[in-house]
Structure formats: C-alpha cells, structure tokens
Amino acid sequence: MKKKLLAFFVAMFLLVGTSTVNVMAAEPTQGEVDAKAQTAAEYLTSTYAGTVTPDQYLYVFLIAASGIDSSTISQEFLDSVKNNIDTNGKLMTVGDNPTETPEFYGSIIMTLKACGIDPTNVAGRNLLTDLTESLASSDFTQYTGNPYELVYLMSTLQYYKTDIEGAEGYIESVKEAIMSFYYEDEYSGQDYVEDPVGSGNWVMQDVTVQGTGFYHYGFSDDTNAKMISALKMYYESDSEIKAIVDTLIANMKKSANEQYQVDGYGFGYNSDSTGLVLSALSIYGDQEAANYYNGLLKFESPDVQGAYLYDEVSTEPDAVYATRDALEGLISFERMLTGNESIYDLSSYDVVADDEVQKTGIDPVVIVAIVVVVIVILATLLVKTKKKKNK
C-alpha cells in the first residue's frame, strides 16, 4: 500500500513539474520579465549616472518605472532641472535654448512624477502653473513638433487634469494634434530626404509616400506603436480610433519576421522597433505580446549585461538608444502580466507598495521546489515507518 502511495506522489511530482516547465517554456514569467527590465534599467543608470540632463527625461522616466532603486539618478535629474530654470523662472534645455513648449514641460513633469518628486515646487517654481501658461499660449492646430512628445504631454494632462484649468479642452487639442499625423494610403507634404545632388546631407523637400499610419520621417511601426499608446483611453469610446488602432496592430504583426522581430523603418529588424511594438501590444493586452518579448531578447548584448544591440549583427559593444526602447517594451509587458496600468498612466506610480507585494507572488519554479520538498518528507516518513515494522 505504501509503495503505491509513494508511486502516486512521484507521479504527481512528475505531472506538476513537467506541466510547470512546459508552461514556463511557452509563457515568460512575471519574475523573469521583471528581472530583464531591472537589469536593463541598471545598465542605463550606470551609463547616465552623474551626467543626466533634462533632455534625457525619457531615460530617467523608464529607469524610475522599472522598479529599481532610482533615488540617486532621480535626484540628479531634479538637480539638473533646477539648474536649467532661467532667471525668469522658465525651464530651459541644455544649451540655453528656451523651451516654453507644453510638450517639454509635460515630459519633465511626467518624469518627476514617476520619480516620486512633486512638480509643484521645483526651485520655487510650480511646473504645473508654468505648463498651464504654456498651454494657454500654444496652438496645436498647426502642430509641427515631435509627435512622441505629445504622448508624454497627454500622460501628464490626464493625471493632473484637476490641477490644470481648461485641461479637458487641452486634452482634446492634443488628441487632435496626435491624429494630425495619421494618414490613410499616402502622405503628401514636406520631409527630409537625402540630397539628390549627392552632398551627403539631408534636405527638406516635397514628397509623396505611400502608406497608412502615423507619419514621422516616414511611415513606421515605431511611430505607430508610440502614438497608439497615447490613444488607449479612447479605444473603447471612439469607434474611429478603435478601428485605426486595430488596423495598425494588425499591420505591425504582418511586418514582423518569424522570430517576432520588427523592422520599423525598412532598415532591418531591430530592437528599437521590436521594443516599441512590444510596448504597444502590451498596453492593449494583446496575447501575442509574449512572442515579441522572446523576439526582443535575441538582441541582448552578449558582452554587456542589461544592454541591447540595435540588431543581431551589430558590431557595437552596446547601444544605449536601443536599450532605452527595449526597456520600454519590457516594462509594458511586465505590467501586462501583472494586470497593472499602462506605463504612461501616472496614477500607477502611486502604488509602489502594491507592486512590491505582487512581485513576491509564487513563481512556478517555487511551486516545483515545494512539491519536491513535500515528496522527500513523505518518502522519508514511509521509509522510517517500514524500518520500524521490520524491527
């Protein structure tokens, strides 16, 4: 009877262990993804430690969002922002270029919030007040700036809308500015192209480019992924935006290779495009995101821990820019696995304690270990019982 019981426990161990391993092989665990994100964030931290500037807000934002101890680089970023506020109280970029644009204010405020820093008292300035004044004097109907910065401005406006007078109207204006970059079938307008006379420079010319999506130096999965990240709040309520998002996600998947890597601009499959597409798929809860996660890992640097190469044949020892976009994808995918909000939902940075609790959840590897211990204990007891009977 006891032999049968022991055989039963062994069979259960094999069943649980095998099935768990199979699940792990098919689906990355939250713990694994979290570790990858934190390692990448630590690499970026080591790269920018002591040299961070306000212009590098996105790197700092992602480092803070990764969950590692970012207190040092967050303080360095805050000090840099303080040092770049001019005598009139206006935020400047490095090089003393006035930037009183709401997009830049929004990007800085978004980053400070992720770092756990109050943006209402920075060197005596309330950046939300400065943002409001900047918004009041801005016209988004003819927006020609960087559309990526609109994503960060939208993030800030959504979270601080009760603190910004007229926020709802500004949110709608930013939405329209984002959609102004969307074209169906073709884009006709000005863009930078390689100088036809062979100077090697890039010059602004009238162009006509076939394609559907968000146009920013061409149609690309990179830009499509980034822009739809800002439209998540409209996905269920705006049928037109939902149709656009669904179409662009489908197109992103079509452009991927068999290893689920993405060639955003037609220059080859790379980590930048793959990371941004992974982020967008994760924000929308697409179940195929895990495949793109596995595709992204193929760009990990074999020499520098935490770094990602631009492509698999890159001769660079590491690539900071590539790692930044890879990290965005890793964080978004980790949030998808844990059921947390979008990386651009600033309310999610108020619940650090809850995130830490979630990170201590039981991993499948731990389950296997527990089963092994239980079986060993039971087997030992059975042997001891048998020995006593034989005496």
N, C-alpha and C positions, 0 to 999 in steps of 0.2 A: 504493500500500500504506500509506504513511504517512498519507495523507488518511483512509483507512478507520480506521487506528489512532486518529487524533485524534478522528474522529467517534465511535468507540467510547467513548473516555474522556469526551467531552462527554455522551454518552447516559447513561453510568454516573453522572456527576455529577448530571444531572437526575433520575435514578431515585432515587439516595440522598438528594439534597437534598429532593425532593418528598415522598418517603415519610417522611423525618425530620420535616419540617414538619407533615405530617398527623398523625403520632404525637403531636407536641408539642401540636397543637391539641386532640386528643382527651384526652390524659392530661397532667396537670401534671407537671413535672419535679421531682425532689427539690431541686435547686438553687433553683428558683422558690419552692417552698413554704417552704424554709428561710429564704429572704430575706424573705418575708412575715412569718414568725414572728419573726424577729430585729428587723424594723422595728417591729412591734407591741410587742415587749419593750422596745425602746429608748424608745418613746413612754411606756410605763408607768413606766420608770425615771426619765425626766425629770419625770413627774408626782409621784412619791413621793420623789425624792431629798431627803434631809435631814429628812424628816418621817415616815418609816416607823415603825410601831408593831407590837408582837406580834400585835395583832388583824388585821393586814394580811398574815398569813403566806401566804395563797394567792397574792397578787400577787407576793410575793418568790419563792415556790416556782416559779411559772411563768416569771418572769424568769430564774431560775437554770437552769431546764430548757430554755430556748430556745437556749442555747449562746452567748449574747453574753458579753462580759466583765462579770460581775455582782459583781466583788470589792468594789466600793465600797458598793453597796446591801446586799450580804451582811454586810459589816462593820457597817453602820448597823443592820441587823436584829439582829445578835448583841448590839451595844451596848444596843439597846432592850430586848431580852430580859433582859440582865443588870440593867438599871436597874429592871426590873419584878419582880425577885425580892425578896420581903419579908424582914424580919429573921428570920423563921422558916425561910427558905430555900424558900418556896413561890412558885410563879410566879403573878403577878397580871396581870389585864388592865388596860388604861388605865382610870383612874377608881377604882383601888384596890378593885376587886371581886375577891374570892378566886375562883379558877377551878380548884380542885384536881380538875378532872374529867379523866379519862383521855383524852377526846376532844381537849381543848385541848393537853394535853401531847403527845399523838400528832401533832397538827397542827404544833406547833412543832418537834418532833424531825424530822418528815418534811422540813420546810423547811430546817432546819440541815443535814441530810444532803445535800439537793440542792445546797446552797451549798458543800459540801465542808468543813463545820465539825463537829468532834467534839462530840456532845451529852453526852458523859460528863464534861466539865469546863467548865461554864459558870458563871463566877463562883464556882468551887469546888464547884458542885453537879453531881452526876451525874443528869441528867434521866431516864435510863433507870431509875435506882433510884426516883426520885420517881414516875415513871409506874407502876412495879410496885406501889408502895404505894397509889397512887390506884386502880389496878385491883382490888386486894385489898379495898378498902372500897366498891366500886361494885356496883350491882345492875342488870344490863342486861335483866332480865326485864320490867321496867316502864319501859322507856326512853321518855322524852318529850322528849328534846333534839332538836337539829338533826341529821337523818339524814345530811346531807352530811358532817358531821364524822366520822361512822362510817367513811366511805370513807378518810379520811386516817389514822384510828386503825388501820384494817385494814392500810393500807400500811406503817405503822411496825411493827406487830406481826409482819407477815410477814417483814420484813427482820431485825429484831432478836430473833426468837423464841428464839435460843440464848442471849441475854443476859437474858431475862426469865423468871423462874421461873413455871411454870404457863402459859406462853404459848399452848400448843395449846388449853387449856381456854378461855382468854380469846378466842382467835380464833373458836372455836365460838360463844361467847356473843355476840360482835359480829356474827357471821353471823346468828344468830337475831334480834338486835335489828334488823338491816337488814331481814330478812324480815317482821318485825312491822309494817312499814309497807306491806306488799303486801296488796292486797285484790282479790278477784275479784267482778265485777258491781256491787258498790256499797260505799261507806264509810258507816258509821253511827257517829257519835260527835261530839265537840266540835270546833269550828273557829271561826276569826274570820270574822264576816260584817258587812256594813255595817249600822249601827244602823237598825233598821226605823222608829224614831221620827223619823228624819231629822236627827240631830245631826251627821252627817258623820263620826262616829267609827266605829271597828270594835270590835265586842264579841264575846265568846265565847258561842256558843250551840250547842245540839244541832242537828246537820244530818244529812241523808241525801243522799249524792251518788252518782249512777250512774257507773260506770266500772270499768276494770280496770287495775291498775298500782300503783305506789308512791304513797301519798297523803301530801302535804306542802303544806298550804294549797291543797288541790285535787289532782286528778289532772293530771299534766303530762308532756310529753315531756322537759322539763328534768330533773325528778326521776328519771324512768325511766332516762334516759341516765346520770345520775350514779351511781345505785345499782347498775346492772348493771356499771359499771366496776369496782366492788369485788368482783364475783362471778366474774370471769374465771377465777380459779383453780379454781372448782367446775364450770366449763362442761362439761368432758369426763367428770368423775367423778360428777356428780349429775344424773340424768336429769330430775328435777323442776325444778331450776334451769335446765337447758338448755332445757326446754320454755318456761319463763317468759321467758327471755332471747330466744328465737326469736320468741315471740309479741309481745313488746314492740318488738323491732326491726322486725318487720313492721308493727306499728301506727304506729311513728314514720314509716315510709316512706309509709304511707297518708295521714298528716296533712300531708305536705309539698305545696307547690304545684308547678306545672310548672317553676319555676326552682330546685327543690330547696331551698327555704327553709322553715323550720319555725315554726309558731305554737304554742308550748308550752302557754300558759295560756288561749288564746282571745282574746287582746287584739290580735292582728295578727302577721303574720310578722316575725320579729326576729332580730338577730344573736346574742343570748344563747342562745335555743333552738337555732338552727342550729349554733352553735359547739359546744354540749354534745352534740348528736346526732352531729355530725361526729366528735367525740372518741370517743364510744361505738362508732360504726361502725368507726372506725379500730382501736380496741383489739381488736375482734373480727375484724379483717381483711376486712371487707365490701367487695367490689369496687365498690360504688356510692358509696363514700365520696368519690371524686373529684367526683361530681356535686354533693354537698353543699359541697365545698370551693369550687367555682365559684359556688354559690349564696351562700356566705358573703361572697365578695369583692364582691358587689353592695352590701354595707353599708359598704364602705370610705369613710371621710370624704374628700370632695373637697378639703377645706381643710387638714386636719391630717394630716401623714404618719404612718402607723402606727396611727392611731385608727380605730375602727369606731363608726358610729352605731347607735343602738338599732334604728331601722327606716329605710327608704329615704325617708320623708317627714319625718324628724326635723328640727327647726329648731335643735337643739343643735349648737354648733361641734364638739364631740367628746363621747364618752361613755366614761368610764374603766371603769365596770362592764361595759359591752358589750364593750369591748376585751379585758377580762380573760377572759371566756368565749369570745370569738373566738380568743384566743391559745391557750387550752386545746385547741380544735379543731385549730388549725394545727400545734401541736407533736405532737399524737397522730397526725395524718395524715402528717406528715413522718417520724415513727417507723415508721409502717406501710410507707411507701415504702422505707425503708432496712432493714426487717426487724428493727428494734430492739424492745425490750420495751415494755410499757405505760408510759405516763407515770408511773403510780403504783408501778412496780416500782423500788424504791430501789437495787437492785443495778446498774441501768443507769447510775447516776451515778458508778460507779467506773471507767468505760471511756471517759473523755473523749477520750483519745488516739485510740482506735479510731474514735470518731465523727468526729474531725477528718480521719482518713485517708479515711473514706467520703465526706466532703464534697468531697474532691478528685477524685472519680470523674469520668470523661469524660462531659460533657454532650452531648446531640445537637447543640447549636449548635457545639461544638468539633469534632465529627466532620465537620460540613459544612465548617467552615473548613479543616480538614486536607485534605479532598478537593479543595477549591478550590486550595490551595497546590500540591498534587501535580500537578493538571491544568495549572496555569500553568507549572510547571517543565518538564513533559513537552512542552507546546506550544512553549516557548522552545527546548528542545533540538531539536525537529523542524524549527523554522524555521532554526536555525543550521546544521543538517545539510544542509538543502535549499540554503541560500546557498552553502555550501562546494562542493557538487556543481555549481552553476551557474557557479562561477568558472573 
